[in-house]
Amino acid sequence: MTAPEVPVVRPDDLDAPPVPDVAPPGGLVGRVVARVLLAAFVLVLGVFVMGPLVWLAVRAFSGAWTFPSLLPGEWTLHWWRQVLSDQTLGSSIRLSFTFAPVVTVVSAVICLPAAYAFSRYQFPGRRVLLISLFATNAFPKIGLFVSIAGLFYSLHLMGTFVGVVVIQVLGTVVFMTWIPAAAFASVPRSLEEAARDVGARPLTVFFRVTFPLAAPGILVAMILSFLASFDEAQGTFLVGAPTYVTMPTEMYTLVLNYPEQAAAVFSILLSIPSVVLMLLVRRHVMGGHLAEGFQLR
């Protein structure tokens, strides 16, 4: 009778005990330092962005404010009444709200057909023309405006309504061409072809199918063009002054000849349209319509 075999246990067959995951002290300290630095950066950025706006808001309602007081000694609406009742400042406000819609409509009439052509057709020089639209923003605008002023003198457009409209349209071409072109390009051609198959004419296809689907991108382009016209100062000052003085060009006079409180009030009035319109279209801007406009091929 043979003895039973005794199994031999080798060291490799033994299960090693689990090793607890212990983060090295250096890694934990590094993460804490990174979070602290990130929080400090966000705080500094917030102060950098919001600080001037807070100062404007406080200054617009302040009366006497002397050092070293952190807050004004009195609060008043006097400067608001003064700005709103000033005929010169009131005229600049009316002109700004006159030029901006006119420039937006003129820019749309000129640029939207071009945007549709860029999105739907391939033709020689297409990419060169698309890139050349950035020429107005690729160089210092004051040099461009001086050159245009020489041309406007020969055409008798200096100090005219048409001259100011033309100079402001130049700043809207990029927005009103690239973004709508991307919006038109995003409309599936199959939808347009299906509409044609059932007998729809080209204009019917455009207004019933293409335009409604591209409308959000076009709306973003029109809002940005409106704001670009509303905030344009250098070209308007060079071509329109002293006959046509809009709100941005009037800021030069306010800074030099008016109290700081009046300039603060006027700055808030100048920023209100931008804030309101950007809030209205924030969903479309954050949704990618603005970014898509710069991804055309």
C-alpha positions as CSV (number, residue, x, y, z in Angstrom):
1,M,0.0,0.0,0.0
2,T,1.5,3.2,-1.1
3,A,1.4,6.4,0.9
4,P,-0.8,9.2,-0.4
5,E,1.0,12.0,-2.2
6,V,1.4,15.2,-0.2
7,P,0.8,18.3,-2.4
8,V,3.7,20.6,-2.6
9,V,2.9,24.2,-2.1
10,R,5.1,26.6,-4.0
11,P,5.6,30.2,-3.0
12,D,4.2,31.3,-6.4
13,D,0.8,29.6,-5.6
14,L,0.2,31.6,-2.5
15,D,-2.2,34.6,-2.9
16,A,-0.4,37.8,-1.9
17,P,-2.3,40.0,0.5
18,P,-3.8,43.1,-1.1
19,V,-1.8,46.2,-0.9
20,P,-3.8,49.2,0.1
21,D,-3.8,52.1,-2.3
22,V,-2.0,54.9,-0.4
23,A,-1.5,58.1,-2.4
24,P,2.0,59.5,-1.9
25,P,2.0,62.6,0.2
26,G,3.5,64.6,-2.6
27,G,0.5,63.9,-4.9
28,L,-2.1,65.0,-2.4
29,V,-0.2,68.3,-1.7
30,G,0.1,68.9,-5.5
31,R,-3.6,68.6,-6.0
32,V,-4.3,70.9,-3.1
33,V,-1.8,73.5,-4.5
34,A,-3.3,73.2,-7.9
35,R,-6.8,73.8,-6.6
36,V,-5.7,76.8,-4.6
37,L,-3.9,78.3,-7.6
38,L,-7.0,77.7,-9.8
39,A,-9.2,79.4,-7.2
40,A,-6.8,82.3,-7.0
41,F,-6.8,82.6,-10.8
42,V,-10.6,82.6,-11.0
43,L,-10.8,85.2,-8.3
44,V,-8.3,87.5,-10.0
45,L,-10.0,87.0,-13.3
46,G,-13.4,87.8,-11.7
47,V,-12.0,91.0,-10.2
48,F,-10.4,92.0,-13.5
49,V,-13.6,91.5,-15.4
50,M,-16.2,92.6,-12.8
51,G,-14.2,95.3,-11.1
52,P,-14.6,98.0,-13.7
53,L,-18.3,97.2,-14.0
54,V,-18.8,97.5,-10.3
55,W,-16.9,100.8,-10.2
56,L,-19.1,102.2,-13.0
57,A,-22.3,101.2,-11.3
58,V,-21.2,102.8,-8.0
59,R,-19.8,105.9,-9.7
60,A,-23.0,106.5,-11.7
61,F,-25.0,106.8,-8.5
62,S,-22.4,108.6,-6.3
63,G,-22.4,112.1,-5.1
64,A,-19.5,113.2,-3.0
65,W,-16.8,110.6,-2.8
66,T,-13.5,111.5,-1.1
67,F,-10.5,109.5,-0.1
68,P,-10.1,107.3,2.0
69,S,-13.8,106.4,2.1
70,L,-14.5,103.0,0.5
71,L,-18.1,104.1,-0.5
72,P,-19.6,107.4,-1.6
73,G,-20.7,109.7,1.1
74,E,-24.1,110.2,-0.7
75,W,-26.1,108.6,-3.4
76,T,-27.9,110.5,-6.1
77,L,-29.7,110.3,-9.5
78,H,-28.5,113.7,-10.4
79,W,-26.1,112.5,-13.1
80,W,-28.7,110.3,-14.7
81,R,-31.0,113.3,-15.0
82,Q,-28.2,115.4,-16.4
83,V,-27.2,112.9,-19.1
84,L,-30.8,112.1,-20.2
85,S,-31.7,115.8,-20.3
86,D,-28.6,116.9,-22.2
87,Q,-29.6,117.6,-25.8
88,T,-26.2,116.7,-27.2
89,L,-26.0,113.4,-25.5
90,G,-29.6,112.6,-26.4
91,S,-28.8,113.3,-30.0
92,S,-25.9,110.8,-29.9
93,I,-28.2,108.2,-28.4
94,R,-30.8,108.6,-31.2
95,L,-28.1,108.5,-33.9
96,S,-26.7,105.2,-32.5
97,F,-30.1,103.6,-32.5
98,T,-30.7,104.9,-36.0
99,F,-27.4,103.8,-37.6
100,A,-27.2,100.3,-36.0
101,P,-30.5,99.0,-37.5
102,V,-29.8,100.6,-40.9
103,V,-26.3,99.1,-41.0
104,T,-27.6,95.7,-40.0
105,V,-30.2,95.7,-42.8
106,V,-27.8,96.9,-45.4
107,S,-25.2,94.4,-44.4
108,A,-27.8,91.6,-44.5
109,V,-29.0,92.6,-48.0
110,I,-25.4,92.6,-49.3
111,C,-23.9,89.7,-47.4
112,L,-26.6,87.0,-47.1
113,P,-26.7,86.3,-50.9
114,A,-22.9,86.0,-50.8
115,A,-23.1,83.7,-47.8
116,Y,-25.5,81.4,-49.6
117,A,-23.3,81.3,-52.6
118,F,-20.2,80.5,-50.5
119,S,-22.1,77.6,-48.8
120,R,-23.8,76.1,-51.9
121,Y,-21.4,76.6,-54.8
122,Q,-17.8,75.8,-55.5
123,F,-16.1,78.4,-57.8
124,P,-12.6,79.5,-58.5
125,G,-11.2,81.8,-55.8
126,R,-13.8,80.8,-53.2
127,R,-11.4,80.2,-50.4
128,V,-9.4,83.3,-51.2
129,L,-12.5,85.4,-51.1
130,L,-13.6,83.9,-47.8
131,I,-10.2,84.6,-46.2
132,S,-10.0,88.1,-47.7
133,L,-13.1,89.0,-45.7
134,F,-10.9,89.1,-42.6
135,A,-8.8,91.9,-44.2
136,T,-10.8,94.6,-42.5
137,N,-10.0,93.0,-39.1
138,A,-6.5,91.8,-39.8
139,F,-4.8,95.2,-39.7
140,P,-5.2,98.3,-37.5
141,K,-8.5,99.9,-38.6
142,I,-7.4,103.5,-38.3
143,G,-5.0,103.0,-41.3
144,L,-7.9,101.5,-43.3
145,F,-10.2,104.4,-42.3
146,V,-7.7,107.0,-43.2
147,S,-7.3,105.5,-46.7
148,I,-11.1,105.3,-47.1
149,A,-11.4,108.9,-45.9
150,G,-9.3,110.0,-48.9
151,L,-11.6,108.2,-51.2
152,F,-14.7,109.6,-49.5
153,Y,-13.4,113.1,-49.9
154,S,-13.3,112.6,-53.7
155,L,-16.8,111.1,-53.6
156,H,-18.2,113.9,-51.3
157,L,-19.2,111.3,-48.7
158,M,-17.4,112.9,-45.7
159,G,-19.9,114.1,-43.1
160,T,-22.8,112.3,-44.7
161,F,-25.2,109.6,-43.5
162,V,-24.3,107.3,-46.4
163,G,-20.6,107.7,-45.6
164,V,-21.1,106.6,-41.9
165,V,-23.3,103.7,-43.0
166,V,-20.6,102.4,-45.4
167,I,-17.8,102.8,-42.9
168,Q,-19.8,100.8,-40.3
169,V,-20.9,98.1,-42.8
170,L,-17.2,97.2,-43.2
171,G,-17.0,96.0,-39.6
172,T,-20.0,93.7,-40.1
173,V,-19.0,91.9,-43.2
174,V,-17.2,89.0,-41.4
175,F,-20.1,88.3,-39.1
176,M,-22.8,88.6,-41.7
177,T,-21.0,86.4,-44.2
178,W,-19.2,83.6,-42.3
179,I,-21.9,82.7,-39.8
180,P,-24.8,82.6,-42.2
181,A,-22.7,80.7,-44.7
182,A,-22.1,78.0,-42.1
183,A,-25.8,78.1,-41.2
184,F,-26.8,77.5,-44.9
185,A,-24.2,74.8,-45.3
186,S,-25.6,72.9,-42.3
187,V,-29.1,72.5,-44.0
188,P,-29.2,69.0,-45.5
189,R,-29.5,69.1,-49.3
190,S,-31.8,66.1,-49.2
191,L,-34.5,68.3,-47.6
192,E,-34.2,70.8,-50.5
193,E,-34.2,68.1,-53.1
194,A,-37.3,66.5,-51.5
195,A,-39.1,69.8,-51.7
196,R,-38.2,70.2,-55.4
197,D,-39.4,66.7,-56.1
198,V,-42.9,67.6,-55.0
199,G,-43.0,70.6,-57.3
200,A,-41.7,73.5,-55.1
201,R,-40.0,76.3,-56.9
202,P,-36.5,77.5,-56.0
203,L,-37.7,80.5,-54.0
204,T,-40.3,78.4,-52.3
205,V,-37.7,75.9,-51.3
206,F,-35.4,78.7,-50.0
207,F,-38.1,80.5,-47.9
208,R,-39.9,77.4,-46.7
209,V,-37.0,75.0,-46.1
210,T,-33.6,76.6,-46.2
211,F,-34.2,79.9,-44.5
212,P,-36.1,78.6,-41.5
213,L,-33.4,76.0,-40.7
214,A,-30.6,78.6,-41.1
215,A,-32.5,81.3,-39.2
216,P,-30.8,80.8,-35.8
217,G,-27.3,81.4,-37.3
218,I,-28.6,84.4,-39.3
219,L,-30.1,85.8,-36.1
220,V,-26.7,85.5,-34.3
221,A,-25.0,87.2,-37.3
222,M,-27.5,90.1,-37.2
223,I,-27.1,90.6,-33.5
224,L,-23.3,90.7,-33.7
225,S,-23.5,93.0,-36.7
226,F,-25.9,95.3,-34.8
227,L,-23.5,95.4,-31.9
228,A,-20.5,96.0,-34.1
229,S,-22.2,99.0,-35.7
230,F,-23.5,100.3,-32.3
231,D,-20.0,100.2,-30.8
232,E,-18.0,101.5,-33.8
233,A,-16.1,104.6,-32.9
234,Q,-13.0,105.4,-34.9
235,G,-14.4,105.2,-38.4
236,T,-17.6,107.0,-37.4
237,F,-15.6,109.8,-35.7
238,L,-13.3,110.2,-38.8
239,V,-16.1,110.2,-41.4
240,G,-19.1,111.5,-39.5
241,A,-17.9,114.1,-37.1
242,P,-19.0,116.8,-36.4
243,T,-22.3,116.2,-38.2
244,Y,-23.0,112.6,-37.0
245,V,-21.7,111.9,-33.5
246,T,-22.9,108.5,-32.1
247,M,-22.6,107.3,-28.5
248,P,-19.1,105.7,-28.8
249,T,-17.7,108.8,-30.4
250,E,-19.4,111.0,-27.8
251,M,-17.4,109.1,-25.1
252,Y,-14.3,111.1,-26.2
253,T,-16.0,114.3,-25.3
254,L,-17.5,112.9,-22.0
255,V,-14.1,111.7,-20.8
256,L,-12.5,115.1,-21.4
257,N,-15.2,117.6,-20.6
258,Y,-17.7,116.0,-18.3
259,P,-17.5,114.8,-14.7
260,E,-16.6,111.2,-14.1
261,Q,-20.1,110.4,-12.9
262,A,-21.6,111.5,-16.2
263,A,-19.2,109.4,-18.1
264,A,-20.0,106.4,-15.9
265,V,-23.8,106.9,-16.6
266,F,-23.2,107.1,-20.4
267,S,-21.0,104.0,-20.3
268,I,-23.8,102.0,-18.6
269,L,-26.2,103.3,-21.3
270,L,-23.8,102.3,-24.0
271,S,-23.4,98.7,-22.6
272,I,-27.1,98.0,-22.0
273,P,-27.9,97.0,-25.7
274,S,-24.9,94.7,-25.8
275,V,-25.9,92.9,-22.6
276,V,-29.6,92.6,-23.5
277,L,-29.0,91.3,-27.0
278,M,-26.3,88.9,-26.0
279,L,-28.6,87.5,-23.3
280,L,-31.3,87.0,-25.9
281,V,-29.1,85.0,-28.2
282,R,-26.8,83.3,-25.7
283,R,-28.5,79.9,-26.4
284,H,-27.6,80.1,-30.0
285,V,-24.1,81.5,-29.4
286,M,-23.3,78.8,-26.8
287,G,-24.9,76.2,-29.0
288,G,-22.2,76.5,-31.6
289,H,-23.6,78.7,-34.3
290,L,-20.8,81.3,-33.8
291,A,-18.1,78.6,-33.8
292,E,-19.5,76.9,-36.8
293,G,-19.1,80.1,-38.8
294,F,-15.3,79.8,-38.6
295,Q,-15.1,76.2,-39.6
296,L,-16.1,76.6,-43.3
297,R,-14.1,74.7,-45.8
